[in-house]
Amino acid sequence: MRKLSYFRQQRVDGATRTGITIDGYIVLHSFENEAAEPDPALLWYVDVRCEAKHLPKEAEEARAWFLTKSAVIRQALNQLADELQAGLDVSVWPLLWNIPGTPRGLRMKIGCSVMRRLEALDTANILRGVANVFESTLHAIALMEATH
């Protein structure tokens, strides 16, 4: 089974990391708002995790694949946000939520976690924010050497 993931992370220092992994290796990546005094601790992360026999093997194919699934993924992020409107108890992290309606042979889920109670109360807005920038971040992330 091949694994493909899109991730977006917000750090304590205000930096945001976005990327795509194939079988656990980062192949596309961006790092925004680098701080003068870095603090790499995460405030939150949101992943779209996919698993199937026939997923892309190359970075640009993975980007294109996610773009073809963007409407479904945005809808799922917003649907999960609706369910978590009041926030989420931080003792249940990470949250793993199966995306409804995925085709047979493809598993897609949203994984998310927040590190502090204040962000937990804002989980719905975090998910909506990721949904709102999903396509634009897919276009913005750059090819990089896979890390091992």
C-alpha positions, 0 to 999 in steps of 0.5 A: 500500500502506498501512503500519500499525505498533505500536511499543514502545521502552525508553529509557536513562532508563527511559522507555517509548514506545508507539504506532501509526503509519499510513503513518509518522505517529504517531496513537496514543501514550503516554510512561511513566516520564518521567525527571527527567534525560532520556536519549532514547537507546534500549535497545531497540525492538520494532515490529509492521509491517503492509502491505496495500492495505486497512488502517485510515486512522484512529487508532481503526480502527487500534487496533481492527484491532490488537486483532482481530489481538492473539492472532496478534501475541502468539503471533508475539512469543512464537514469536520469543522462543522462537527467540531464547532464547539472545539474538542477535548484535548485529551483525545488527540490526535483526532483521526476522522475517515473522509466519507464517500471515498471510493473502494480501495482508497482510504482517506482520513483527516488527522489533526491535533492541537497542543493547547486548550485555546487552540482546541476551542478554535479547531473548527476555524483551523480546519476551515482555514486549511480548507480555504487555502488547500488549493493555493498551498498545493500550487505554492509548495516546491519540489525538494529532495526527499528526506530519509 
